[in-house]
Amino acid sequence: MSSPGRPLLEVQDLQVTYGQVQAVRGLSLTVDAGEIVTLIGPNGAGKTSTLAAVSGLVVPRGGQVLLEGRDVTRLPAHRAVGEGIVLVPEGRAILGRMSIEENLLLALEGRPPRPGAAEARQMIEAQYERFPVLGERRRLAAGSLSGGEQQMLAIARGLVMRPRILLLDEPSMGLAPLLVHQIFDIVAAIHREGTTILLVEQNARLALQVSDRAYVLERGQIVLAGPSRDLAADARVQAAYLGGEVEA
């Protein structure tokens, strides 16, 4: 649990650069324990770069990332996972030649302490109960799954790592509309069970429906923030659904 009155995750004045390109410019945000917070905005706004910095995939040029008040800014990705910062990446990044079960078993290695055999089996079976299609096909190569099933596997893989905060990057990308709603139902269910989530999602309408609070990013900066219900009714955010610019 986070300290009383202190957010679980704090990002302060984050700056991320790639060569001469500044992808994130002085971004600050918070996520409280048990919340689902979403980052929305146009392509290139810096959403994925923010998750990459929080999860240790890139080293920020400046700013801080605090987990329960402790500085985790420059932890490499494997150590960030060890602290409970778990990323489900854009594009899923499953190991297609390995079986579904091998993908999950490998994920269990990611966060110490490594569970014993009985506990590992229980953790994997819990995901098969959540995603029955994965349990039915556990011996099949993960690459044989449909896009929606691969996204389920990516989420299951994240959950077996016992996240203190789960970072979801574009979970609906490339999916048919019916599957998009199914994935968002899963995200909502995980949230109801108490998992803290920081969500990046192009489908802003659904992201705002499922989340508690939201930040709108443009050109690496936050231009709007507040309760998701309020932002969903904001004309500037509605313009962003259609690809328009959001003015600060």
C-alpha positions in Angstrom: 0.0 0.0 0.0 1.2 3.5 -0.6 1.9 5.9 2.2 -1.2 7.8 3.6 -1.8 10.9 1.4 0.8 9.9 -1.1 0.1 8.7 -4.6 1.3 5.2 -5.6 3.0 6.7 -8.7 4.3 10.2 -9.1 5.9 11.5 -12.3 7.5 14.9 -11.8 8.7 17.2 -14.6 9.5 14.2 -16.9 11.6 14.9 -20.0 12.3 12.3 -22.7 14.4 12.9 -25.8 15.4 10.9 -28.8 18.4 12.5 -30.3 17.3 16.1 -31.1 13.6 15.3 -30.7 12.0 16.0 -27.3 9.1 13.6 -27.0 8.0 14.5 -23.4 8.4 18.1 -22.0 8.1 18.6 -18.3 5.2 16.2 -17.8 3.9 15.6 -14.2 1.1 13.2 -13.2 0.0 11.1 -10.3 -1.8 7.7 -10.0 -3.3 6.8 -6.6 -3.5 3.2 -5.4 -6.6 1.5 -6.9 -7.2 4.1 -9.6 -7.3 3.8 -13.3 -5.8 6.8 -15.0 -5.6 7.3 -18.7 -3.4 9.3 -21.0 -5.1 10.4 -24.3 -4.0 12.6 -27.1 -3.1 12.5 -30.8 -0.3 10.3 -32.3 3.1 11.6 -31.3 1.9 13.3 -28.2 4.4 11.5 -26.0 2.0 8.9 -24.4 4.1 5.8 -25.1 7.3 7.6 -24.3 5.9 8.4 -20.9 5.2 4.7 -20.2 8.6 3.8 -21.6 10.3 6.1 -19.1 8.1 5.0 -16.1 8.8 1.3 -16.9 12.6 1.8 -17.4 12.7 1.1 -21.1 14.2 4.6 -21.7 16.2 6.8 -19.4 14.6 10.2 -19.1 16.7 13.3 -19.7 15.2 14.9 -16.7 12.5 14.7 -14.0 11.7 12.0 -11.5 9.5 8.8 -11.3 8.5 8.0 -7.7 6.9 4.7 -6.6 5.4 5.2 -3.1 7.7 8.1 -2.7 10.9 6.2 -3.7 12.9 7.4 -6.6 12.8 4.7 -9.4 13.7 7.1 -12.2 16.7 5.3 -13.6 16.0 1.7 -12.8 16.4 -0.6 -15.8 13.3 -2.3 -17.0 14.0 -5.7 -15.3 14.4 -3.9 -12.0 11.3 -1.8 -12.5 9.4 -5.0 -13.0 10.9 -6.3 -9.7 9.4 -3.2 -8.0 6.0 -4.0 -9.5 5.9 -1.6 -12.4 4.7 -3.9 -15.2 4.2 -2.8 -18.8 1.9 -4.5 -21.3 3.5 -3.0 -24.4 2.0 -1.6 -27.6 2.0 -4.5 -30.1 1.8 -7.1 -27.3 5.4 -8.4 -27.8 4.4 -12.0 -27.1 6.8 -14.8 -27.9 5.0 -16.3 -30.9 7.0 -19.5 -31.2 6.6 -20.4 -27.5 3.4 -21.9 -26.2 0.9 -19.8 -24.3 1.9 -21.5 -21.1 5.6 -21.0 -21.8 4.9 -17.3 -22.2 3.3 -17.2 -18.8 6.0 -19.3 -17.1 8.7 -17.0 -18.5 6.8 -14.0 -17.1 6.9 -15.5 -13.6 10.7 -15.3 -13.8 10.4 -11.5 -14.2 9.5 -10.4 -10.7 11.3 -11.7 -7.6 10.7 -13.6 -5.4 10.3 -16.4 -7.8 7.2 -18.4 -6.8 7.4 -22.1 -6.0 6.0 -24.7 -8.4 2.6 -25.0 -6.7 2.2 -21.2 -6.4 3.3 -20.7 -10.0 0.7 -23.2 -11.1 -2.0 -21.5 -9.1 -1.1 -18.1 -10.5 -1.2 -19.4 -14.1 -4.5 -21.2 -13.5 -6.0 -18.0 -12.2 -5.3 -16.4 -15.6 -6.8 -19.4 -17.4 -10.0 -18.9 -15.4 -10.0 -15.2 -16.4 -9.2 -16.1 -20.0 -10.7 -19.5 -20.7 -9.5 -19.5 -24.4 -5.9 -19.4 -23.2 -6.5 -22.3 -20.9 -8.1 -24.3 -23.7 -5.1 -23.7 -26.0 -2.3 -23.5 -23.4 0.0 -25.9 -25.4 -0.4 -24.1 -28.7 2.1 -21.6 -30.0 1.2 -18.1 -28.9 1.6 -16.9 -32.5 -1.3 -19.0 -33.6 -3.7 -16.9 -31.6 -5.9 -14.1 -33.0 -5.1 -10.5 -32.3 -7.7 -10.3 -29.5 -6.4 -13.5 -28.0 -2.8 -12.3 -28.2 -3.9 -9.2 -26.3 -5.5 -11.4 -23.6 -2.2 -13.3 -23.3 -0.2 -10.0 -23.0 -2.5 -8.9 -20.2 -2.4 -12.3 -18.5 1.4 -12.2 -18.7 1.4 -8.8 -17.1 -0.9 -9.9 -14.3 1.2 -13.0 -13.4 4.0 -10.6 -12.6 2.0 -9.3 -9.7 2.0 -5.6 -10.7 1.7 -2.8 -8.1 0.8 -0.7 -11.1 -0.1 -2.1 -14.5 0.9 0.1 -17.5 -1.3 -0.7 -20.6 -0.1 0.7 -23.9 -2.8 0.8 -26.6 -4.6 -2.5 -25.7 -7.2 -2.1 -28.4 -4.8 -1.4 -31.2 -5.6 -3.3 -34.4 -8.7 -5.1 -33.0 -12.2 -5.3 -34.5 -14.8 -3.2 -32.7 -16.4 -6.1 -30.9 -13.0 -7.2 -29.6 -12.2 -3.7 -28.5 -15.2 -3.6 -26.2 -14.3 -7.1 -24.9 -10.7 -5.9 -24.0 -12.1 -2.8 -22.3 -14.5 -5.1 -20.3 -11.4 -7.0 -19.2 -9.6 -3.8 -18.2 -12.6 -2.7 -16.2 -12.8 -6.1 -14.4 -9.1 -6.0 -13.5 -9.6 -2.5 -12.1 -12.6 -3.6 -10.0 -10.4 -6.3 -8.5 -8.1 -3.6 -7.2 -5.3 -3.4 -9.8 -3.9 0.1 -10.2 -3.7 0.9 -14.0 -2.1 3.7 -16.1 -3.7 3.4 -19.5 -2.6 4.8 -22.8 -5.3 4.4 -25.5 -6.1 6.0 -28.8 -9.8 5.2 -28.3 -10.3 8.2 -26.1 -14.1 7.7 -25.7 -13.7 4.2 -24.2 -10.6 5.2 -22.2 -12.6 8.0 -20.5 -15.5 5.7 -19.8 -13.4 3.1 -18.0 -11.0 5.4 -16.1 -11.3 7.6 -13.0 -9.1 10.5 -14.1 -7.4 11.5 -17.4 -4.6 13.6 -18.7 -4.7 15.0 -22.3 -1.3 15.2 -23.9 -0.2 17.2 -26.9 3.4 17.7 -28.1 4.8 16.0 -25.0 2.9 18.2 -22.6 -0.3 17.9 -20.5 -2.8 20.4 -21.8 -5.9 19.2 -19.8 -6.4 17.1 -16.8 -9.3 16.1 -14.5 -12.0 13.5 -13.8 -12.6 11.4 -16.8 -16.4 12.2 -16.8 -15.7 15.9 -16.9 -13.1 15.7 -19.7 -15.5 13.5 -21.8 -17.9 16.4 -21.8 -15.2 19.0 -22.6 -15.5 20.4 -26.2 -11.7 20.5 -26.6 -11.5 16.8 -25.8 -14.4 16.1 -28.1 -12.4 17.9 -30.9 -9.5 15.6 -30.2 -11.7 12.5 -30.9 -11.9 13.8 -34.5 -8.2 14.4 -34.8 -8.4 18.1 -34.0 -5.8 20.0 -32.0 -6.4 20.5 -28.3 -5.6 24.0 -27.1 -4.3 24.7 -23.6 
